[in-house]
Every structure is written in structure tokens, then in C-alpha cells.
Amino acid sequence: MKGSHGMDRKPLQVESSALDPIVQTITVFGLAAFTVSGVIEARRKDMDVFGSMSVAFITAIGGGTIRDVLLGRYPLFWIVNQWYSISIFAGAAAVYYSARFVKLPASAILIPDALGLGLFCVTGVNAALAAHTSYFIASLLGVITAIFGGVLRDVICNEIPTVFARTQLYATCALAGAWTCLALDHFHAYAAWSLPAGVVATFALRMMAIRFDLRLPGG
């Protein structure tokens, strides 16, 4: 099938009730990572278990929901598969009560947030390519899917969203991961290689940005 980017290709599997195993695995790990980051931030704001579970749920499903709305994919991914929602709430409760016995530093959110950033980035790219968008639009949807769960989390927790603050590279990391995935797809790499590569590129760049304080040039 010929996509709008002008090359004959078989689009990556779109998420459905019979998910491609690779995409499903990435989605599950992405939900888990953002669930943990949501609970950590909510606990840092001294929210109770209900508040923490709510923040975790919104963080986990936020980016994917916006992705599905923009692509006209209905029902939304977490409505199609109720186990996503059940797992998010169960995981959030477990993390919340476990965190009561461990004092978490503010930096504890960085690793799960970076993982979620990479994992959801490639699900956005995958869904966009399955909808036959151009590579450029696929990269934008990858970034949108990656960052908006965290944006919603930060807004609810009364923080300036990381992506809008002048801080270490964030959305740029997701963009790099999206184009890593797309570059491999251009050369007909299997999804088993291109999707994990996008995750690794995003996560590695985000960790390097934190470690070496890499930022975009300021005004």
C-alpha cells in the first residue's frame, strides 16, 4: 500500500482488539511507567489515595487519548480494553501504599517519566503510520502521544509542565525517538527493531539531557 510519504510499504499494525504483540507490550509498559510517575508526583503533592490514583490514570491515558481523538480512532484504546484501566488503578494503589514506607526524592519521577516518554512516543508513531499519515505528521503524533500525559499530570499537580519549562531536553527527546523509529521504517526494518529503537533513543537522550544538563538555546 502506498502511503502519503510516497513509498510502497505495509503500514505498522494499528492497535485494536487483537493488538500486535510488540505494540501491546510497549503500550502496557508505557501505561505502567506513566502510572508510577503520576503516583510519585501526586504523593509529592501530598494527595490521598483517590487523588493519586486519579492523577496516575490521567497521566497514563492522556497522551494516547489525544492521539486517538486526532486520528479519529474510536472507541478510545482504554475503552476498547478495560484491562488497561483496571491495571492502572491497581498499579497506582500498589505504588501509593508502597511509597508510604519509602521517602521518595523529587528525582524519583525522572526514570519512569523518561520511560513513558519513549514508550508512548513509538505508539503514536505506529498509530499514525497505520493511519497512512506522512512521516512528518507521524513524528508530531509521536511527540503529542509522549508528552501530553505528563502535561496533564503537571497541570493537575499545579506545576509548570516540563515540556513548557526552560529545562533539560524533553519534547526534543521524543522527537528524536520518533525520527529514529521512522528512519528505520523507511529502510523497511521490522517493527520488532524500529519500535524498541525509538524507545531506547528517547530514553537515552532524556537521561543524557538530565545528566549533562542539555537544553535548547534560550532567547
C-alpha positions as CSV (number, residue, x, y, z in Angstrom):
1,M,0.0,0.0,0.0
2,K,1.3,3.4,-0.9
3,G,1.4,5.9,2.0
4,S,1.2,9.7,1.7
5,H,5.0,9.9,2.1
6,G,5.4,8.4,-1.3
7,M,6.8,4.9,-0.8
8,D,5.3,1.5,-1.1
9,R,5.1,0.0,2.4
10,K,3.0,-2.1,4.6
11,P,1.8,0.1,7.5
12,L,2.6,-1.0,11.0
13,Q,-0.1,-2.8,12.9
14,V,-2.7,-0.4,14.4
15,E,-3.8,-1.1,17.9
16,S,-7.2,-2.9,18.1
17,S,-8.8,-5.7,20.0
18,A,-6.2,-8.0,18.5
19,L,-3.1,-6.0,19.2
20,D,0.2,-6.8,17.6
21,P,2.2,-8.3,20.5
22,I,5.1,-5.8,20.2
23,V,2.8,-2.8,20.3
24,Q,0.7,-4.3,23.1
25,T,3.8,-4.9,25.2
26,I,5.1,-1.4,24.6
27,T,1.6,0.1,25.5
28,V,1.4,-1.9,28.7
29,F,4.9,-0.8,29.8
30,G,4.1,2.8,28.8
31,L,1.0,2.7,30.9
32,A,2.9,1.3,33.9
33,A,5.7,3.9,33.6
34,F,3.3,6.8,33.5
35,T,1.2,5.3,36.3
36,V,4.2,5.3,38.5
37,S,5.2,8.8,37.5
38,G,1.7,10.0,38.2
39,V,1.6,8.5,41.7
40,I,5.0,9.8,42.6
41,E,4.1,13.4,41.6
42,A,0.7,13.1,43.4
43,R,2.4,11.8,46.6
44,R,4.9,14.6,46.4
45,K,1.9,17.0,46.5
46,D,0.5,15.1,49.5
47,M,-2.6,13.8,47.7
48,D,-4.6,10.9,49.2
49,V,-5.1,7.6,47.5
50,F,-8.0,8.7,45.4
51,G,-6.2,11.8,44.2
52,S,-3.1,9.8,43.5
53,M,-5.0,7.1,41.5
54,S,-6.8,9.8,39.6
55,V,-3.6,11.6,38.6
56,A,-2.0,8.3,37.7
57,F,-4.9,7.4,35.4
58,I,-5.0,10.7,33.7
59,T,-1.2,10.6,33.2
60,A,-1.3,7.1,31.8
61,I,-4.2,7.5,29.3
62,G,-3.8,11.2,28.5
63,G,-1.4,11.1,25.6
64,G,-2.9,8.1,24.0
65,T,-6.4,9.5,24.3
66,I,-5.4,12.7,22.4
67,R,-3.7,10.6,19.8
68,D,-6.8,8.5,19.2
69,V,-9.0,11.6,19.1
70,L,-6.8,13.3,16.5
71,L,-6.7,10.2,14.4
72,G,-10.5,9.5,14.8
73,R,-9.9,6.2,16.4
74,Y,-13.0,5.2,18.4
75,P,-13.6,3.8,20.8
76,L,-10.5,5.0,22.6
77,F,-7.8,2.5,23.3
78,W,-8.5,2.3,27.0
79,I,-12.3,1.9,26.4
80,V,-11.7,-1.0,24.0
81,N,-9.6,-2.8,26.5
82,Q,-10.9,-2.5,30.1
83,W,-7.8,-4.2,31.5
84,Y,-5.8,-1.1,30.7
85,S,-7.9,0.9,33.2
86,I,-8.1,-1.9,35.7
87,S,-4.3,-2.3,35.7
88,I,-3.7,1.4,36.0
89,F,-5.9,1.7,39.1
90,A,-4.5,-1.5,40.7
91,G,-0.9,-0.4,40.0
92,A,-1.5,3.1,41.2
93,A,-2.9,1.8,44.5
94,A,0.1,-0.6,44.9
95,V,2.6,2.1,44.3
96,Y,0.8,4.6,46.6
97,Y,0.8,2.3,49.6
98,S,4.3,1.0,48.9
99,A,5.5,4.6,48.8
100,R,4.2,5.2,52.3
101,F,7.1,3.2,53.6
102,V,9.8,4.8,51.4
103,K,10.5,8.6,51.2
104,L,10.9,9.3,47.5
105,P,13.1,12.2,46.4
106,A,11.8,14.6,43.7
107,S,14.1,13.0,41.2
108,A,12.3,9.6,41.6
109,I,9.9,10.7,38.9
110,L,12.6,11.1,36.2
111,I,13.2,7.5,35.2
112,P,9.5,6.3,34.9
113,D,8.7,9.6,33.1
114,A,11.5,9.1,30.6
115,L,10.4,5.5,30.0
116,G,6.8,6.6,29.5
117,L,8.0,9.3,27.1
118,G,9.8,6.8,24.9
119,L,7.2,4.1,25.1
120,F,4.3,6.3,24.2
121,C,6.3,8.1,21.5
122,V,6.5,5.0,19.4
123,T,2.9,4.0,19.9
124,G,1.9,7.4,18.5
125,V,4.2,6.9,15.5
126,N,2.9,3.4,15.0
127,A,-0.8,4.5,15.1
128,A,-0.1,7.4,12.7
129,L,1.7,5.2,10.1
130,A,-1.2,2.7,10.4
131,A,-3.5,5.6,9.5
132,H,-1.3,6.3,6.4
133,T,-0.1,9.7,7.5
134,S,3.1,11.3,6.3
135,Y,6.3,10.8,8.2
136,F,6.2,14.4,9.4
137,I,2.7,14.0,10.9
138,A,3.7,10.7,12.4
139,S,6.6,12.3,14.2
140,L,4.3,15.0,15.6
141,L,1.8,12.5,16.8
142,G,4.6,10.6,18.4
143,V,5.6,13.7,20.4
144,I,1.9,14.5,21.2
145,T,1.3,11.0,22.5
146,A,4.5,11.1,24.5
147,I,4.2,14.4,26.3
148,F,0.5,15.1,26.9
149,G,0.0,12.6,29.7
150,G,2.8,14.4,31.6
151,V,1.4,17.8,30.7
152,L,-2.0,16.9,32.3
153,R,-0.2,15.4,35.3
154,D,1.8,18.6,35.9
155,V,-1.2,20.9,35.4
156,I,-3.3,18.9,37.9
157,C,-0.4,19.0,40.3
158,N,-0.1,22.8,39.9
159,E,3.3,22.6,38.3
160,I,4.5,24.2,35.1
161,P,4.6,21.3,32.6
162,T,8.1,20.1,32.0
163,V,7.7,20.4,28.2
164,F,6.9,24.2,28.6
165,A,9.6,25.0,31.2
166,R,13.1,26.0,30.3
167,T,14.6,22.8,31.5
168,Q,16.6,19.8,30.1
169,L,15.5,18.5,26.7
170,Y,12.1,16.8,26.9
171,A,9.9,17.0,23.8
172,T,13.1,17.1,21.7
173,C,13.9,13.6,23.1
174,A,10.5,12.3,21.9
175,L,11.0,13.9,18.5
176,A,14.4,12.2,18.2
177,G,12.9,8.9,19.2
178,A,10.1,9.3,16.7
179,W,12.5,10.0,13.8
180,T,14.7,7.1,14.9
181,C,11.7,4.8,14.5
182,L,10.7,6.5,11.2
183,A,14.2,6.3,9.8
184,L,14.3,2.5,10.4
185,D,10.8,2.1,9.0
186,H,12.0,4.0,5.9
187,F,14.6,1.3,5.3
188,H,11.9,-1.4,5.9
189,A,13.1,-2.5,9.3
190,Y,10.8,-4.8,11.1
191,A,8.7,-3.2,13.9
192,A,10.5,-5.5,16.3
193,W,13.5,-3.4,15.7
194,S,12.2,0.1,14.8
195,L,9.8,0.5,17.8
196,P,12.2,-0.6,20.5
197,A,14.9,1.6,18.9
198,G,12.7,4.6,19.1
199,V,12.1,3.9,22.8
200,V,15.8,3.5,23.5
201,A,16.7,6.7,21.6
202,T,14.1,8.7,23.5
203,F,15.0,7.3,26.9
204,A,18.8,7.6,26.4
205,L,18.6,11.2,25.2
206,R,16.4,12.2,28.1
207,M,18.8,10.6,30.6
208,M,21.7,12.3,28.9
209,A,19.9,15.7,29.0
210,I,19.3,15.3,32.7
211,R,22.8,14.0,33.5
212,F,24.6,16.7,31.4
213,D,22.0,19.5,31.7
214,L,21.4,19.6,27.9
215,R,19.0,22.4,27.0
216,L,17.8,24.2,23.9
217,P,19.3,27.6,23.3
218,G,17.5,30.4,25.2
219,G,16.4,33.8,24.0
